[in-house]
Amino acid sequence: MRIAIIGTGGIGGPLGASFATAGHETWFLARGAHLAAIRTNGLRIEGDRGETLVRPALATDDPAAIGPVDLVLFCVKLWDVESAGAAIRPLIGPGTAVIPLQNGVDAAERLQPILGPEAVLGGVAVVTGSIVAPGVVRQTGTHHRFIYGRLDGAVTAREQRILDAAHDAGIDAVLAPDIQRARWEKFILLCAVGGLCALTRQPLGAMREDPDLAGLYEAVMAEVLAVGRACGVALDEASLEPGRAFLRDVPRGLTPSMLTDLRAGNRLELPWLHGRVVALGAQHGVDVPVTRTIFAALKPYAQGQA
């Protein structure tokens, strides 16, 4: 397959490296010093799954230099969805599949008017990592997975080819019959993990060890679940289990990206996470007091700080 990775960071870097080492023509879109390092030294993935070096690596900042591909893994930050979507139009051919792997629950819906409803699938990333130096991505944990599917639930030969290619590359991909449920189950977890860790400036172990914080964790998950059900998503009590299992099993010192960004003074994805829950709750008459408090308390930092 011809594959383009849009955003060669903690998600796109490890997944793209697996496709590349399996022999797929994989292009990495990056910019600045990161792009220069990848072109010169290759893309290095290090961390709990071991080390992979893609060298030489196909890397550019110009989608037009690549042309139409079979698969796009779309891994930019949530505030860049529309601008990056417009920029990658040269990658889209009649059979291209675009899988957004951002946080949140509406990246696919935001991309479809730009790239076309047939091209854009729903997706969920189960990969954790970050850029630690130009050309170097450190993967945390051993999860190496993405979940995807058409928003209408249909399965075509295109979706099956993606599954086969991912498995061939050692990626634990899942073709979901209900991608909406999968997206919301990840969203439930993200809102609890990211919001509470950022609010308290504590790693994930603190959420597990402090009964009061553990109670807030459960409360956030319950609020997001209620909002999702009000939106018509087929969620139930079992939809809370991924969040509970994650908190139970995660290394004590792991910090989610929202806390990492907050500490670095970077922009936060807050408006598309907790802000989205608050807005949808208001729209559907679902009260979300804990999530609303997290949103209000972190709003002063949403645009980053010096």
C-alpha positions as CSV (number, residue, x, y, z in Angstrom):
1,M,0.0,0.0,0.0
2,R,0.9,3.6,-0.4
3,I,0.5,5.3,3.0
4,A,0.8,8.8,4.2
5,I,1.3,9.7,7.9
6,I,0.0,13.2,8.7
7,G,1.7,14.2,11.9
8,T,4.8,12.2,12.6
9,G,4.5,12.3,16.4
10,G,3.7,9.9,19.2
11,I,0.9,8.2,17.3
12,G,1.8,8.5,13.6
13,G,5.5,7.9,14.1
14,P,5.3,4.4,15.7
15,L,2.4,3.2,13.4
16,G,4.1,4.6,10.3
17,A,7.4,3.0,11.2
18,S,5.7,-0.4,11.4
19,F,4.1,0.0,8.0
20,A,7.4,1.2,6.5
21,T,9.5,-1.7,7.9
22,A,6.9,-4.1,6.6
23,G,7.6,-2.9,3.1
24,H,4.8,-0.5,2.5
25,E,5.6,2.8,0.7
26,T,5.1,5.1,3.7
27,W,5.5,8.8,3.6
28,F,5.9,10.9,6.7
29,L,4.7,14.5,6.7
30,A,6.6,16.6,9.2
31,R,8.1,20.1,9.4
32,G,11.0,22.1,10.7
33,A,13.8,20.4,12.6
34,H,11.9,17.2,12.9
35,L,11.6,16.9,9.1
36,A,15.2,17.7,8.6
37,A,16.3,15.1,11.1
38,I,14.1,12.4,9.6
39,R,15.5,13.2,6.1
40,T,19.1,13.1,7.3
41,N,19.1,10.4,10.0
42,G,15.9,8.5,9.4
43,L,13.0,8.2,11.9
44,R,13.9,6.5,15.1
45,I,11.2,4.9,17.4
46,E,12.4,3.9,20.9
47,G,10.7,2.9,24.1
48,D,8.9,-0.1,25.7
49,R,8.4,-1.9,22.4
50,G,12.1,-1.7,21.5
51,E,13.8,0.3,18.9
52,T,13.0,0.8,15.2
53,L,14.9,2.9,12.7
54,V,13.4,3.7,9.4
55,R,16.3,4.8,7.2
56,P,16.1,6.1,4.7
57,A,12.6,7.5,5.4
58,L,10.3,9.1,2.9
59,A,9.6,12.5,4.4
60,T,8.2,15.8,3.2
61,D,6.2,18.8,4.1
62,D,4.4,18.9,0.8
63,P,1.5,16.5,0.2
64,A,1.4,17.4,-3.5
65,A,4.9,15.8,-3.8
66,I,3.3,12.5,-2.8
67,G,0.1,12.3,-4.8
68,P,-2.8,10.0,-4.2
69,V,-2.3,7.2,-1.6
70,D,-4.3,4.2,-0.4
71,L,-4.3,5.1,3.3
72,V,-3.9,8.3,5.3
73,L,-3.3,8.1,9.0
74,F,-4.4,11.6,10.2
75,C,-2.6,12.4,13.5
76,V,-2.5,16.2,13.9
77,K,-3.7,18.1,16.9
78,L,-7.4,18.8,17.1
79,W,-7.0,22.5,16.4
80,D,-5.3,21.7,13.1
81,V,-8.0,19.4,11.7
82,E,-9.5,21.8,9.1
83,S,-6.3,23.4,7.9
84,A,-4.5,20.1,7.7
85,G,-7.5,18.5,6.0
86,A,-7.5,21.1,3.3
87,A,-3.7,20.8,2.8
88,I,-3.8,17.0,2.2
89,R,-6.4,17.1,-0.7
90,P,-3.6,16.1,-3.1
91,L,-3.4,12.7,-1.3
92,I,-7.0,11.8,-1.9
93,G,-7.8,9.5,-4.9
94,P,-11.0,7.5,-5.7
95,G,-10.2,4.7,-3.3
96,T,-8.2,6.6,-0.5
97,A,-9.2,5.9,3.1
98,V,-8.4,8.6,5.7
99,I,-8.4,7.5,9.3
100,P,-8.4,10.3,11.9
101,L,-6.6,9.1,15.0
102,Q,-7.0,12.2,17.2
103,N,-8.5,12.5,20.6
104,G,-12.2,13.6,20.7
105,V,-15.2,12.3,18.9
106,D,-15.8,14.5,15.9
107,A,-12.6,14.7,13.8
108,A,-14.2,12.5,11.1
109,E,-17.3,14.7,10.9
110,R,-15.1,17.8,10.6
111,L,-13.0,16.2,7.9
112,Q,-15.8,14.8,5.7
113,P,-16.9,18.2,4.3
114,I,-13.3,18.8,3.3
115,L,-12.3,15.5,1.9
116,G,-15.6,13.8,1.1
117,P,-17.8,11.4,3.1
118,E,-16.6,8.4,1.2
119,A,-12.9,9.0,2.0
120,V,-13.1,9.6,5.7
121,L,-13.5,6.8,8.3
122,G,-13.7,6.9,12.0
123,G,-10.7,6.0,14.0
124,V,-9.3,5.5,17.5
125,A,-5.6,5.3,18.4
126,V,-4.3,3.0,21.1
127,V,-0.7,4.2,21.0
128,T,1.1,6.5,23.4
129,G,4.3,8.4,22.7
130,S,5.9,11.8,22.1
131,I,8.7,13.4,20.1
132,V,11.7,13.6,22.4
133,A,14.2,15.0,19.9
134,P,14.1,15.9,16.2
135,G,13.7,12.6,14.3
136,V,13.1,10.6,17.5
137,V,9.8,9.4,18.9
138,R,9.6,7.6,22.3
139,Q,6.7,5.1,22.6
140,T,5.4,4.6,26.1
141,G,3.8,1.2,26.9
142,T,3.4,-1.7,24.5
143,H,0.0,-0.9,23.1
144,H,0.3,-0.7,19.3
145,R,-3.2,-0.6,17.9
146,F,-5.8,1.4,16.1
147,I,-9.5,0.9,15.7
148,Y,-11.3,2.1,12.6
149,G,-14.5,1.7,10.6
150,R,-16.9,3.5,8.4
151,L,-19.3,5.7,10.1
152,D,-22.2,3.9,8.5
153,G,-21.0,0.5,9.7
154,A,-20.5,-0.9,6.3
155,V,-17.4,-3.0,5.4
156,T,-15.9,-2.9,1.9
157,A,-12.8,-4.5,0.4
158,R,-10.9,-1.3,1.1
159,E,-11.4,-1.6,4.8
160,Q,-10.4,-5.3,4.7
161,R,-7.2,-4.4,2.8
162,I,-6.2,-1.9,5.6
163,L,-6.8,-4.6,8.2
164,D,-4.6,-7.1,6.3
165,A,-1.8,-4.6,5.8
166,A,-1.8,-3.5,9.5
167,H,-1.7,-7.1,10.8
168,D,1.1,-7.8,8.3
169,A,3.0,-4.8,9.8
170,G,2.6,-6.1,13.4
171,I,-0.1,-3.6,14.3
172,D,-3.1,-4.9,16.3
173,A,-5.7,-3.2,14.2
174,V,-9.4,-3.7,14.7
175,L,-12.1,-3.2,12.1
176,A,-15.0,-2.1,14.4
177,P,-18.6,-2.8,13.6
178,D,-19.6,0.3,15.6
179,I,-16.9,2.9,15.4
180,Q,-19.1,5.4,17.2
181,R,-19.1,3.3,20.3
182,A,-15.4,2.7,20.1
183,R,-14.7,6.5,19.7
184,W,-16.8,7.4,22.7
185,E,-15.3,4.7,24.9
186,K,-11.9,6.2,24.2
187,F,-13.4,9.7,24.8
188,I,-14.8,8.6,28.2
189,L,-11.3,7.5,29.2
190,L,-9.5,10.6,27.8
191,C,-11.7,13.1,29.5
192,A,-11.2,11.4,32.9
193,V,-7.5,10.8,32.5
194,G,-6.4,14.0,30.8
195,G,-8.7,16.4,32.7
196,L,-8.0,15.2,36.2
197,C,-4.3,14.8,35.8
198,A,-4.0,18.3,34.3
199,L,-6.2,19.8,37.0
200,T,-4.2,18.2,39.9
201,R,-0.8,18.2,38.2
202,Q,-0.5,14.6,39.2
203,P,0.4,11.4,37.3
204,L,-2.1,8.6,36.7
205,G,-1.1,6.7,39.8
206,A,-2.5,9.4,42.0
207,M,-5.9,8.9,40.5
208,R,-5.8,5.3,41.4
209,E,-4.4,5.7,44.9
210,D,-6.5,8.6,46.3
211,P,-10.1,7.6,47.0
212,D,-11.3,11.1,46.4
213,L,-9.6,11.4,43.0
214,A,-10.8,7.9,42.1
215,G,-14.3,9.0,42.8
216,L,-13.9,12.0,40.5
217,Y,-12.5,9.8,37.8
218,E,-15.6,7.6,38.0
219,A,-17.8,10.8,38.0
220,V,-16.2,12.2,34.9
221,M,-16.6,8.9,33.1
222,A,-20.3,8.6,34.1
223,E,-21.0,12.2,32.8
224,V,-19.4,11.6,29.4
225,L,-21.2,8.3,29.1
226,A,-24.5,10.0,29.8
227,V,-23.8,12.7,27.2
228,G,-22.9,10.0,24.6
229,R,-26.1,8.1,25.2
230,A,-28.0,11.4,24.9
231,C,-26.3,11.8,21.5
232,G,-27.6,8.4,20.4
233,V,-24.5,6.4,20.8
234,A,-25.0,2.7,21.9
235,L,-23.1,3.0,25.2
236,D,-23.8,1.1,28.4
237,E,-22.2,0.3,31.8
238,A,-19.7,-1.9,30.0
239,S,-18.4,1.2,28.2
240,L,-16.8,2.3,31.5
241,E,-14.7,-0.8,31.7
242,P,-11.9,0.3,29.4
243,G,-11.4,3.4,31.5
244,R,-11.4,1.4,34.7
245,A,-9.0,-1.2,33.3
246,F,-6.6,1.5,32.0
247,L,-6.4,3.2,35.4
248,R,-6.0,-0.2,37.2
249,D,-3.1,-1.3,35.0
250,V,-1.3,1.8,33.9
251,P,2.2,2.5,35.3
252,R,2.0,4.8,38.3
253,G,4.1,7.6,36.8
254,L,2.6,7.8,33.4
255,T,1.4,11.3,32.5
256,P,-1.2,12.0,29.8
257,S,-0.5,14.4,27.0
258,M,-2.7,17.1,28.4
259,L,-0.6,17.3,31.6
260,T,2.6,17.2,29.5
261,D,1.4,20.0,27.3
262,L,0.2,22.0,30.4
263,R,3.6,21.7,32.1
264,A,5.4,22.8,28.9
265,G,3.1,25.8,28.4
266,N,1.7,24.4,25.2
267,R,-1.8,24.8,23.8
268,L,-4.3,22.3,25.1
269,E,-7.0,20.3,23.3
270,L,-9.4,21.3,26.1
271,P,-12.1,22.9,23.9
272,W,-12.5,19.7,21.8
273,L,-12.5,17.4,24.9
274,H,-14.1,18.7,28.0
275,G,-15.5,21.8,26.2
276,R,-17.2,19.4,23.8
277,V,-18.8,17.4,26.6
278,V,-20.0,20.6,28.3
279,A,-21.5,21.9,25.0
280,L,-23.2,18.6,24.1
281,G,-24.5,18.2,27.7
282,A,-26.1,21.6,27.4
283,Q,-27.6,20.8,24.0
284,H,-29.1,17.5,25.3
285,G,-30.0,18.6,28.8
286,V,-27.4,16.5,30.6
287,D,-25.8,18.0,33.6
288,V,-22.0,17.5,33.8
289,P,-20.8,19.4,36.9
290,V,-17.4,17.7,37.3
291,T,-16.5,18.0,33.7
292,R,-17.7,21.6,33.6
293,T,-15.5,22.4,36.7
294,I,-12.4,20.8,35.0
295,F,-13.2,22.8,31.8
296,A,-13.5,26.1,33.7
297,A,-10.4,25.5,35.8
298,L,-8.2,24.7,32.8
299,K,-9.6,27.4,30.4
300,P,-6.9,30.0,31.5
301,Y,-4.3,27.6,30.2
302,A,-6.1,26.5,27.0
303,Q,-4.0,28.7,24.7
304,G,-0.7,27.9,26.4
305,Q,1.5,30.2,28.3
306,A,5.0,31.5,28.2
